[in-house]
Amino acid sequence: MIWETSAGNLANRATHRSSRWRGPVARTPRHLFVPQWWEVDEGQWTLREPGNDDEWFRAAYADRSLITRVGRFHADCAKSDDHPTGRPTSSATLPSLVVGMFQHARLEDGDELLDIGTGSGYGTALAAQRLGADAVTSVDVDQYLVETARDRLALMGLRPTVETIDATGPLPFLPKTFDRIVATVAVRSVPGSWLRAMSNGGRLVTTIAGTSLLVTADKQPDGGASGRVEWDRAGFMHARHGADYPPALSVLLATAHEQEGEEVTTGPYPVVDVTNAWDLDSMLSLTAPGIEHDYRTDGDQRTAIMAHADGSWARATAVGNERPVVHQGGPRRLWDLLDQARTYWLSHGELPVRGARVIIKPDGTTILTRGGWHVKLTP
């Protein structure tokens, strides 16, 4: 199988005929950036090593994300009997989402781009094909990812600047600035260093950590930026500051399945799978960041668990759409916070997060506001 045929088919799916991104997608050998990847098989992470080009191209040129790192384990360096534990820490993002982020940036010929979150390097390749390699700078906190992406880009004849940097901290590029910054890692609030690295009138595209909220903002004369939460949805891994994320709350989540609550009530609304209710999850994450979820079904019985690193937890159980029995413990009542968001939704007909106005102060303080609702996200 010739890879160009597969890349052309991907371009048909991920772009429209008149898109300026159609050519870059069709010309980029995505399989070079994902020689191996992780998938969940029977409840554990399992390495996928394509046995032939047909299998390799079928996965690499599908419009889906491929997990390339779990915890500290890079798929490139793994063996077939490795089964890492932990959360995904890097991926080759689905191409249509990468293209969508670049489209929101409104890239024009001659723009200088800062690509935050090199990952596999595939998105960097698309940008370099579109703008020219000299116009693209890409950064990632993971040295192995950076070095590997740099080598794979060179195989295509592309040599953009690719550096190992924790982009949530100081950026070493000044006095050079960028016309566009696109982040394919999520942040709670916009780092002030990103604003300082933007040209006057430059445009930023990013996502808010723990949400599916995609933010676009244009730099203002005061050094801040203003924009909006787009109606599109996008989700990326949180920006890392080191080799891995902090440990998950698996012990507290497991304990919450069994223990008696300090407070036991009957909830007003049916049990909901929060992580798959994207706007509700986003609203909750803005007001109470850091909550982890578990959701299980047993026949008609539904159980939702919430836990937070401060020791707060909640468990709601019900049959079908009946009102749930809710157990809660710790310093905060997490299920009550969820119910407050659901009450707002019912009272106003929608949640205010989607389409909200975004104001970013020069220090990175990020304010979302819509109607009488607002939330402040501080650095």
N, C-alpha and C positions, 0 to 999 in steps of 0.2 A: 504493500500500500504506500503510495506517495503522500508525504505529509501535507504538501500544498493543497491536495484535494480536501483533506480533513480541515485544514485551516480555512479554506474558502467556504466550506459548509458552516463552520463556526461563525465566520463573518456574516453569512446569511441570517443566522439566528440571533446574533448579538448586536447587529447594527441594521440600519435601513439603507436602501440603495444609494441615497444621496449623501450619506454620512461621510465626513472626512476621516472617520475612524475605521471605515470599512477596509481600506487598503492596509493600514497597519495590522489589523487583526488577521487579514488574509496572508500577510507576509511574515508573520511572526511564528516560529516553530515552538509552540507552547510545550511540546513534549520534552524539549531540551531542558526546560525549567522544572519538570516534575518526573525525574526518572523512576522514583519510588515514592510511595505515599502511605499514610495510615488510614485504615478504615476500622470501624467497630464490627466485630464478628463474634457472635455469641457472648456479648457483654464485655469483650475485652478488645483493646487496641491491637490490631494485627497488621503486619506489613504487607503491602501489595507490591509485588515484584512482577511486572508484566513479562509474560513468557514469550511474546512475539509482538511484532509491530501492530497487528490488528488489535490486540488487547490494549496495548499502550496507547495507541491513537484514539481508540474508542473512549478511554477515560480522559486523556489529556485534552481532547478537543470537544468534550461535552461542556455545556455551559453550566458548570457547577464548580464549587470550591473543592480543592483537594488538600487535606491536612498533611503538612510536610514536617511538623514538629509537635511532639506531645511531651509536656514537661520539658526535660532537658535532652530528649532523644530526637535527633534529626533522622528522618527516614533515610536520607542518603547514606548514613553511616551505620544503619541498623542491619541486624541479621534476621533471618526468617523466623527464628524462635524467640525473638524479643517481643515482649508485651508490656510496654510502658504503662504507668499509671499517671493520673493527673489530667490536667486540662490541655487542650490544644494551645500551642503558643506561636504557631506560624502556619500559614497556608498559602496556596496559590488561589487567590480569590476568583470567583466565577467571572469570566470575562465581561459579561454584560454589565455587571456592577462596576467593574473597573472603568469601563467606557463611560458609564453613567456619571461617575465621579468627575472624570475629565470633562464631560459635556457640561456639568454644572459649573466648572471652572471657566467656561467660555474662552478656552485657549485660542489664541490667534497666532499667526505666523510672526516670528520675532519675539514672542514671549519667552521669558526665563522662568523655568518651573522648578520648584522645590517639591520633590516627591518624598513624603514622610512615611516610612514603612516599606522598605525595599522588598522584604519577604523573599519570594522565589525569584524576583527580578522580572517577572512577566510584564507587570504594569509599567515598569521602567522601560522595558523594551518597546512597548506600544508608544509611550511618550516620546522616546528617542526617534522612533520611526516617523512620528507625526511632526515633531518640532526640530529634529536634528539633535544628535547626541550632545553637541556643545552647549545646547540650551537647557539641558536636563541635569539636575543634581538630585541624587537619591541618598537617603540616610536610613540606617536601621541600628538598633542597639546591639544586635547580634553579629559578632565579628565573622562567624562562619558563614552566615547568610550573605553578608556583604561580599566576602571574598569569593564565594561560590557564584553569586549573581554576577559579579564583575567578570569572572572567567567565562561564564555562559554567554554574557552579552558580547564579549570579545569574539566568541565563536561566530556570532552573527555579523561581525565587523562593526559593532557599536561600542563606543568607549565614552559613555557619559561619566560624570563624576559620581562615584559611589563610595560613601564614607561610613565608618562605624561611629555613631553619635547617638546619645540619649537625647532625642529631640525635644523632650519636655524640659530640658535644662538650657543653659546658654548655647547659642549657635555661633560657630567660629567664622561665619562668612562675612560679617560686616567689615568694611563698608559696602560690600556687594549686597544687593537686595534682589528680591524676586518679584516678578509680575503676578505670579500665581503660586499658591501653596495648596497642595492636595494631600490630605492625610488619610491613609487607609489603615490607621490605628485610631482608636477612640480615646478621647480625653474627657475628664470631668468638666474642666474649664479650660479655655484656650490659653496656652502658655504665652506670657508676655513676650518671650523671645521670638515667637512666630510673628507677632505684630511688628516688632523691630526689624525683622528680616523681610518685611513686605515693602514694596515700592508704594509711593503715594498713589492711591487709586487702585492698588492691587487687590486681588480677590482671593479669598480663603474658602476652602471646602473641607469640612471635617464632620465627624459624628460625635455625639455625646456618649460617654462611657455608660454602659448599663442600659442603654436605650436603643431604639431604632430611629432616632432623630438625626436627620441630615441637615447641617447648618451651612448656609452660604453667607458670606459677609464681605463687604468692600471696605478697604482702609479709608479712614477719615483724616482730615487735616490735623486733628488733635492727637493722632497716634493710636486711637482706638479704631473700632470697626463697627459697622452696622449692617444688618441683613435680616434674615428670616430663617425659620425652620421650614424646609421645603415639604411639599405634600408627598414626595417620594419617601420611601423607607429604605434605610441602609443600616447594616449592623457590622461592626468590625471588632476584633479582639482589642482589649484594653492595651494601651501603650505600656510596655514593660520598662522597668528601670534596671533589670538585671537578667539573670539566666532563666528565671521562672517566676510565676505568680506566687503570692502567699498561699499557704495551704487552704484547701476548701474546708467548709464547715461540715464535713461528712459526719463527724461524731455527734455534733449537736443535732443535725438533721435526723440521724438514726435514733438518737435519744428521744426526740420530739414525737416519734411514731408511737411511743409506748407510755411516756410519763403523764401523770395527772397534772392538769394545769393549776396554776395559782388562782386563775379565774376561769370559770366554765360558764359559757353563755350559749344562747341560740342566735345564730347570725341571721340577718334579714334577707340575704341573697344566696342563691345556689353556689355550691363549690365551683371554682373556676381554675383552669390551668393557666396561671398568670403568665408564664413565659411564652405561651402561644397566643396571648391576648396582647398584641404588641403595643397598642396605644395605652392600655391600662398599665402594662408593665413599665412603659416609659414614664408615665405620670407618677407612678409609685417610686421609681428609681430617682426621679428628680427630687422628690420630697424626702425620701428615706433611702439614700444610696447604700449599697452593700448587702442588701437582702439576697439570700440564696433560696431556691425553691426546689421542691420535689412534689411530683404529682403521680398518683397511682390509681388504677381502677381495679376492682374485683367484682366482676359481673356488673350490677347496677350501682354498686357502692363506689363513691368517689372520695378520695382523700388528698388534701393539699397540705403541704408542710412549708413553713417559712422559718428562716433562722438568720440571725445577724451576729456578727463578731462581738457585739456588746453583751451577748448572752440572752437576748430576746428570742422568743420562738412562739410559733402558733401552729395548731393543727385543727383543720376543719374537716368533718366527715359527714356525709349525707348519702342517702339513696336517691339517685336521679336528681331531679330539681327540687327536692324537699329542702327546707331550711336546715342548715348544718348545725351540729354540735361543735362548738369552738372552744378548744383548750388553749390558753395563753400563759406564758411565764416570762420572767426576766424584767428588765427595767422599762421596756416599752411594750405596748399592745399592738403587734404588727398587723393582725387581722383587722383591727379597728382602723388602722391607717388605710388598708386596702378598701374597706367598706366606705370610708370617707371619699375616696376617689370615685367609687362606683355610685355613691349618692350624688356627687357633683355631676357625673355623666348623665344620670337620670333627670336631674333637675335642669340641666342646661342643654340637653340633647346631644352633646359631644364633649370630649375633653379638650382643653385649651392648648395642649402641647403642639399639635400639628398646625402649622401655619402661624405660629407665634412670631412676634417681632423679636429680634435678637440685638442686643446692645452689648458690645465688648469694650470694656475700659482699657486704657493703655497698659495696665498691670495684668490684664487677662481676666479680671472679674467679668463674668458673663451673666447677663440678665435676660431672661425670657419673659415676655409680657404679652398678654392678649386679653382685651376687655379689662375687667377688674382683677384678673389673675396675674400674678408674677412670681418668679422664683429667681433667687440670686445664687450663682455657683461661683465660689471663691477659689483662688489658687491654693 
